[in-house]
Amino acid sequence: MAVPTTTTWKIDPHTLAKHQILSGYLKAWFGIVGNRFGQPIYVDGFCGPGRYPRGEPGSPLLALQAALEHQDVLRGGAIFHFTDYREDRIRNLRSEVDALAGTLPGCFQVQITTATFRDYISPKIEEWRGTPSLAPIFAFVDPRGYSGIPFSAIQGLLALPHAEVFITLMVDFLNRFLDHPNRDITEHILETYGTKEVLAIREGQGDRVGKLIDLYHRRLRSDTCAAHVLHFNMINRLNHILYSLFFATKHPLGLERMKDAMWKVDPQGDLSFADPKDRDSQQLSLLLSSDPADKLEEIIIAEFRGQQHVGVERVWRYVNETTIYQRKHMVTALRRAKQSGQIIAEPRKANGEKYIRGFPDEAVVSFTAGV
């Protein structure tokens, strides 16, 4: 994957898939936060030119379109921050947004700036820290290389109330440049991770890409204010990881809605998703073309084998917070496990009501000890 150098460039299938995920999530997000808060804030740190040569909308236009679908609940408006370090791309985006002048309501504030994400976001975070009753923030951080996304900025964003981030981590680039002798490149990588632990990966053995992904996930989970972190990988038909997508949020509903958006996407051609929990000896192997409930059944049984009187709410919390799967996949997996005798549904729910069928949160199951 080469970094584009022109003002606009042909959109790749993996970017189309990523944009579908973004659009799907924002359509849910604007609807939810618009009902509860005034003026939600959308940040696009690597916004690009706004449109691709064949007319496909870029992330800024997708965000505006998603918000327009919820004008009825966004009566207080919404604020959009679009920034890119290339002036030519910003000029192109301005012309695209100007073309929407008759469509965008006056309560939508669109701020378009030529700046790097690093330089733009730091003073904004300081400004927002001093804003009483700050509205929810969704930041899309989608670099076209391995630099420009300091971990300190991600920490600062996630320290704000109701903030979420959706990050592209270009692990293929990171892995290739990890051994580079140029000190500036090393500093960029250190800035991305915010820890010297990343340098130990280049000295070690084994799956470096997997270790780079795991370290970033651990940093987001342990060293930010995010309560929940989801990541999944975009892979090609050769099982080569193109990049990882990380979503960090404070609310479990955010995880559900992000996974809803992901599972609605039909990856183009030779691309698919992989669940980071599903590894074979060398590569991630779970593709969306396989039966997701089969693999999830294995994961659930491995986690809860032999445990008695387990509430389904606990099983769902585990599935939602540690895998890419949806609730419907869990229900199917539990039903199959019950049919095969690997779980036993107890006759009464946790609240004492009689259990009839299905797997609501109040249902209680016991897992057999079989291997």
N, C-alpha and C positions, 0 to 999 in steps of 0.2 A: 504494500500500500504506500504509494508515493504521496508526499505532502504536496497539495496543489499550489502552483505559483501564479496562476492567472487570476483575473478578477472573478470569473465564474468558471465552473468546470462541470463535466458530466457527473451526474449523481451515480454512485455505486449502489448495487443491490443491498449491501449491508446498511448503508445510510438510509435508504428507503425504509427498511425494516425498523431501524432505530427511530426514525421520524414517525412511523406509525405508532410505535409504543409511546413516544412523547405526546403525540396528538391525542391518543386514546386516554392517557392518564390526565392530561390537562382538561379534557372535556368533563371528566369526573371531578377534578380538583376545583375548577372554577364554580361548578354547580354546588359543591359542598361548602366551600369557604364563602361563596357569595351570599349564601343564606345566613351565615353567622357573623361575618366580619365585613367591615367597610374597606374598600380599595386594596384587594390583595395585590401583591407585588411579584412580578415575573422578571427574572434576570436571565439574560442570554449572554454568556461571557465570551463566546466565539461565534457571533451571530452570522457572519458571512454576508453574501450579497443579497440574500432574501429570496432569490429565485435561481433555478438552474437553467441551462441553455434550452432545454426542451420544455420549459414551462413549469416544472415541478416546484411547488412552494418550499422554501427553506424553513428552518425552525422559527424565525420571527413571525412569518406569515401564518404558520400553523398555530402559534400561540394566540395571535389576534383572532383567527377564525374560531378557535376553541372558546375564547371569551365572548365573541359575538353570539355564539349559540346560547349564552346564558345572560344576555342583556337584561332579562326580566328580573333576575336575582342580583345582578351587579348594578343595582341602582345607584350605589355610591361610586361606581366606576372601578377602574383597575389601573395599575401603573406598570409600565413596561420599560425595562432598561435593556437596550440592545447596544452591545459594544464589540468592536473588532479593531485590531491594530492596523488594518489596511484601509487607508483613506478611499481607495478606488472601490472597495467593497461596500464601505459605508455610503458612498455617493449612490451606488446602485440600490442599496436598501432604502435610502431616503426616497428615491424615485418610486420604488414599489409601494412604500407606505403612503406617499403623496397621492398615488393613484386610488387609494382607499379612502380619501378624504370625505367622500360623500357617503361612505358606509360606516365609518367609525363614529360612535357617539361622542359628544363633547366631553363626557366624563371619563373617557379613556385618555390617559396621559402617556404619550410615547416619547421616550428620551433616547436619542440615537447619538452615540459618541464614538469618536476615533480614539481608542486607547487599548492598551493591553488589559486583559482581565485582572492581572495582578495590580496594576496601577489604579484601575477604576474601582475595584471592589473594596480595597482597604479603607479609604475615606468614607465610603457608603456604609460600611459596617459600623464605623464610629458614629456616623450620623444616626443610624437606626438604633444603636444602643441607647441613645438619648431620646428616642421617640416614645412617648407614653402610648399605651394601647396599640402597639405596633401590629399591623395586619400580618397575616401569613405570607411567607416568602417561599417561592419555588425558584431554585437556581439550576439552570441547565448549563453544565460545564463540559463542553465538548471540544477539546483541543484537537488540532489536526497534526499533532506530534507528541513528544514526550515532555515538553516544558510548558511553563506559564501557568501552572495550577498549584501554587504553594499550599502545602498542607495547612499552614497557619491561617490562610484565607478560608479554607473549608471549615476549620475549627471555629473561626470567628462567625461564619454564617450559621453553623449549627448551634452556636451558643445563644442565638436569638430565639425568642419564643415562636413557636409554630413555623419554624424554618425547615425546609427539606432541600436536599440536593440530589441531582441526577448527574452522574459523572461518567465520562468515557475515559477509561485508563488504557492507554495504548501500550499494552504489555509486550507486543511484538517489537515495537521500537525500543522500549525500555530494555528488553533483553539483549537486543542487538548492540545497543550503545553502552551497556553496563560495563564493558571492559575497555571502553575507549580511553586513550591516554590523555585526551584534552580535559584539562581541569574544569573548564567552563561547563562541559557536558556533565561531568560528575556533580558539579554544584547544582545543575538543573535537576538531576535525579534526586539528590539529597533534599532539595527544596520540595519536590513532589511528595516525598514520603515524610519529611520532617524528622528523620532519624537516621543515624549511621548504620542501623541494622541492615539497611538495604545493601550496603557495601559488602557485608558478610556473605550475601548470596552469591556474589561473583567468585568468591573464594571457595565456595562449597561444592558439593557434588549433587547429582540428581536433577530433578525437574525444576529448573530455574524459573520458568514461566509460572508454574504452580506456586512456587515460593513467593514470587513477586505479587501474585494475586492474593495469596493468603495473608501476607504482611500488610497489604493495603486494607484488606477487610478487617484485620485485627486492629489496625490503627483507628479506623473509623468507629469500630465497636467499643474500643477501650479508651480512646483518647479524644473523643468528642462528646457532645451532649446528646447524640443520637441514641435513642432507646432501641432502635431496630435498624439493621443493615441487611439489605438483600443484594446479592450480586449474581450475575449469570454471564455466561460467555457467548460471544458470537463466533461460530466456527465455520470453516468451509468443508467441502466434501472430502478433503484429505484429513479431516479431524485436526486441522491446524487452527489454533486460537488466533483470531484477528484482533480482538480486544475484549476487555471486560467492561460491563456496565454495572455501576454501583448506585444503589438508591439508599439514602439514609434519611430516616424520619423519626419523629418522636411518638407516632401513633400507629397502632397495629392496623387501623383501617387503611392507612397509606400503603402498607404492604399488600393488603388484599387488592386494592384498586390498581397498584402497579402490576401485580401478577395478572389481573383481569386484562389489562392492556396488552401485556406480553403475549398471553395465550390467544388473543384475537388476531395476532399478526400471522400472516402466511409468508414466511421468509421466501425471498425471490431466488429461484434457481438452485444454486449449490450452497445456500447458507442455511444454517439452523441454529438452535439454541442448545446449550448444554447446562445441566445442573451441576454446580461445583461439588455437590456431595457424591456424585456418581462418577467414580474414577475406575478405569481398568488399570492394567499394569503401567500404561504410559500416557494415555490420553483420556479425555472426557468422552463418554460414549452415549449418553442419553440424548436422543434426538426427539424432537416433537412428533416425528412421524411414527414413533413407537407408541405402545399403549402406556400412558403415564401411570395409570393405576397399578399396573403390574410392578413397576419399579418402586412406587411409593409403598406398596404393600410390604416389599422386602425391607425398606427403610424403617417403617413403623414397627414391624415385628422385631427387627434387630435392636431397636431402641427400647422396646417395652417387654421383651420376652420374659415370661415368668412372673410379671408383676400382676398383682391382684387388685380388684376394685379401683380401676383407673377411670376417671371421668373423661368422657369424650371431649369435654371442653379443654382438658389438659392435652389430649392428643392433638386437637386442632391448634392449640397454642404452639406446640412443638412443630407441627407441619408448617404453620404460617410463618413462624419466625426463623426457621432453619432450612427450608427448602423452597423451590420455585413453584410448588404445587398449589392448586386451588382446593377449596372445600369440597367441591363435587368429586375431585379425585380421591380425597380422603374417604368420603362416604362409600365410593365404589370399592376402594381398597379394603375397608373394614367389612363390607358385605361379603367380599370374596374370602377374607380371612375367617369370617364366621362360617361360611359354607364349607371351608376346608378343615374346620375344627381347630384353627389356630387361636381363635378368641371365642369367648363365651359371653353373650350378652346377659347381664343379670336381670332378674325379673322385675326389679323396681329401679326407678331413677333415683338420683341423689336426693331429690326433694320428696321421696316416698311414693310418688305416683307410680301407677302400674306402667311398666314398659310394654309398648305394643309393637312398634316397628320403626325402622329408620335409625339414625344416629344423631339425635339432637344433642346439644351440649350437656343436658341433664342426664343422658344415658350413661350407664356404667358398664364397663367391660373388664374381663379378666383374660390375661394372655397365658396360654399354655407354655410349659417349659421345654417343649420339644425343639430340637435343633433343626 
